[in-house]
Amino acid sequence: MVFMSGIVTFFVLLIFWIFMSGLFDLWHFGLGMVSCALIAYMSNDLLFKDMKVASKGRETIRLIKYMPWLLYQIYLANIYVVKLALHPKMSHLIYPHIVKFRTKLKKDVSVFTFANSITLTPGTITVLVEDDCFYVHAIDIPVAESLPGDMEKRVGHIFGED
């Protein structure tokens, strides 16, 4: 069981590394494989904690399907922040503040994934997660009002918290 979660973790990390690095020569690809193997060995129980083998496969597929959506949201948020920063009335539009909201997510891995997804999206930073409450720094009111939004539902679906 531990061996299977290590293999799945390795392939999730390797796919992400290939996507992010773009370096396919033997040296870099070899280092990427060794790094992914080492990290998978040390942390395979973090991604797939207390799960049956069948659910690991489903969660892995759902997580891989979630990544393009998250990257698209990061892209959209980048454009939004750039427009906000270049707007002539920028000082009137930007209203940085901390937003508190409750999450429906209960599993540690779900909360972890959701918090990191928020932080990866420009214009928001997860400041604190305490019990079922998230404290997120938002760049303006529209961004704050969009929380928790569709991202929480998608992360919940990945880890079976629909």
C-alpha positions as CSV (number, residue, x, y, z in Angstrom):
1,M,0.0,0.0,0.0
2,V,2.8,2.4,0.9
3,F,4.7,1.3,-2.2
4,M,1.7,2.2,-4.4
5,S,1.2,5.7,-2.9
6,G,5.0,6.3,-3.4
7,I,4.7,5.4,-7.1
8,V,1.6,7.6,-7.6
9,T,3.2,10.4,-5.8
10,F,6.3,10.0,-7.9
11,F,4.4,10.2,-11.2
12,V,2.3,13.2,-10.0
13,L,5.5,15.1,-9.1
14,L,7.2,14.0,-12.3
15,I,4.4,15.2,-14.5
16,F,4.3,18.5,-12.7
17,W,8.1,18.8,-13.0
18,I,8.0,18.1,-16.7
19,F,5.3,20.7,-17.2
20,M,7.1,23.4,-15.2
21,S,10.7,22.8,-16.2
22,G,10.6,22.3,-20.0
23,L,14.1,20.9,-19.8
24,F,14.3,17.5,-21.5
25,D,18.0,16.8,-21.9
26,L,19.4,13.7,-20.2
27,W,21.1,15.6,-17.3
28,H,18.1,17.8,-16.3
29,F,15.5,15.1,-16.8
30,G,17.6,12.6,-14.8
31,L,18.0,15.1,-11.9
32,G,14.2,15.7,-12.1
33,M,13.5,12.0,-11.8
34,V,15.9,11.6,-8.9
35,S,14.4,14.6,-7.1
36,C,10.9,13.4,-7.7
37,A,11.8,9.9,-6.5
38,L,13.5,11.3,-3.3
39,I,10.6,13.5,-2.5
40,A,8.0,10.8,-3.2
41,Y,10.0,8.4,-0.9
42,M,10.1,11.0,1.9
43,S,6.5,12.3,1.6
44,N,4.3,9.7,-0.1
45,D,2.0,9.5,3.0
46,L,1.3,13.2,2.9
47,L,-0.6,13.2,-0.4
48,F,-2.4,10.0,0.1
49,K,-2.9,9.7,3.8
50,D,-5.5,7.1,5.1
51,M,-6.9,6.1,1.7
52,K,-7.7,2.9,0.0
53,V,-5.8,2.1,-3.2
54,A,-8.9,2.5,-5.4
55,S,-9.6,6.0,-4.1
56,K,-5.9,7.0,-4.6
57,G,-6.2,6.5,-8.3
58,R,-9.4,8.6,-8.5
59,E,-8.0,11.4,-6.4
60,T,-4.8,11.5,-8.5
61,I,-6.8,11.7,-11.7
62,R,-9.0,14.5,-10.2
63,L,-5.9,16.3,-9.0
64,I,-4.3,16.2,-12.4
65,K,-7.6,17.5,-14.0
66,Y,-7.6,20.3,-11.4
67,M,-4.2,21.6,-12.3
68,P,-5.0,23.1,-15.7
69,W,-8.1,24.8,-14.2
70,L,-5.9,26.2,-11.4
71,L,-3.2,27.4,-13.9
72,Y,-6.0,29.1,-15.9
73,Q,-7.3,30.8,-12.7
74,I,-3.7,32.0,-12.0
75,Y,-3.5,33.4,-15.5
76,L,-6.8,35.2,-15.2
77,A,-5.8,36.6,-11.8
78,N,-2.4,37.8,-13.2
79,I,-4.2,39.7,-15.9
80,Y,-6.7,41.2,-13.3
81,V,-3.8,42.3,-11.0
82,V,-1.9,43.9,-13.9
83,K,-5.1,45.8,-15.0
84,L,-5.6,46.9,-11.5
85,A,-2.0,48.1,-11.1
86,L,-2.0,50.0,-14.4
87,H,-5.4,51.5,-14.0
88,P,-5.3,55.4,-13.7
89,K,-7.5,55.2,-10.6
90,M,-5.5,52.4,-9.0
91,S,-5.3,54.1,-5.6
92,H,-9.1,54.1,-5.4
93,L,-9.6,50.6,-6.6
94,I,-7.1,48.7,-4.5
95,Y,-8.4,48.0,-1.0
96,P,-6.2,45.4,0.7
97,H,-7.8,43.7,3.6
98,I,-8.1,40.4,5.5
99,V,-11.2,38.3,4.7
100,K,-12.4,35.6,7.1
101,F,-14.6,32.8,5.9
102,R,-15.5,29.3,6.9
103,T,-14.7,26.3,4.8
104,K,-16.6,23.1,4.4
105,L,-13.4,21.1,3.9
106,K,-12.5,18.8,6.7
107,K,-9.5,16.7,5.5
108,D,-6.0,18.1,6.1
109,V,-5.0,17.5,2.5
110,S,-8.1,19.3,1.2
111,V,-7.5,22.3,3.5
112,F,-3.8,22.3,2.5
113,T,-4.5,22.2,-1.2
114,F,-7.2,24.9,-0.9
115,A,-4.9,27.2,1.1
116,N,-2.1,26.8,-1.4
117,S,-4.3,27.3,-4.4
118,I,-5.5,30.6,-2.9
119,T,-1.9,31.7,-2.3
120,L,-0.8,30.7,-5.8
121,T,-3.5,32.9,-7.3
122,P,-2.3,36.6,-7.5
123,G,-4.3,39.1,-5.5
124,T,-4.8,36.7,-2.6
125,I,-2.6,35.2,0.2
126,T,-3.8,32.7,2.8
127,V,-2.6,34.2,6.1
128,L,-4.0,31.8,8.6
129,V,-6.1,28.6,8.7
130,E,-7.6,28.0,12.1
131,D,-10.1,25.2,12.7
132,D,-12.5,25.7,9.8
133,C,-11.8,29.4,9.3
134,F,-9.6,30.8,6.6
135,Y,-8.0,34.3,6.9
136,V,-7.1,35.5,3.4
137,H,-5.5,38.8,2.4
138,A,-7.3,40.1,-0.7
139,I,-6.2,43.0,-2.9
140,D,-9.6,44.5,-3.4
141,I,-13.3,44.0,-2.7
142,P,-14.2,42.0,-5.9
143,V,-11.5,39.5,-5.1
144,A,-12.6,39.2,-1.5
145,E,-16.2,38.7,-2.5
146,S,-15.2,35.8,-4.8
147,L,-13.9,33.7,-1.8
148,P,-14.3,30.8,-1.2
149,G,-16.0,30.3,-4.5
150,D,-15.6,27.5,-7.1
151,M,-12.1,26.7,-6.0
152,E,-13.3,25.2,-2.7
153,K,-15.9,23.1,-4.5
154,R,-13.3,21.8,-6.9
155,V,-10.8,20.9,-4.2
156,G,-13.5,19.2,-2.2
157,H,-14.4,17.1,-5.2
158,I,-10.8,16.0,-5.7
159,F,-10.6,14.5,-2.2
160,G,-14.2,13.3,-2.0
161,E,-15.7,16.0,0.1
162,D,-18.6,16.9,-2.3
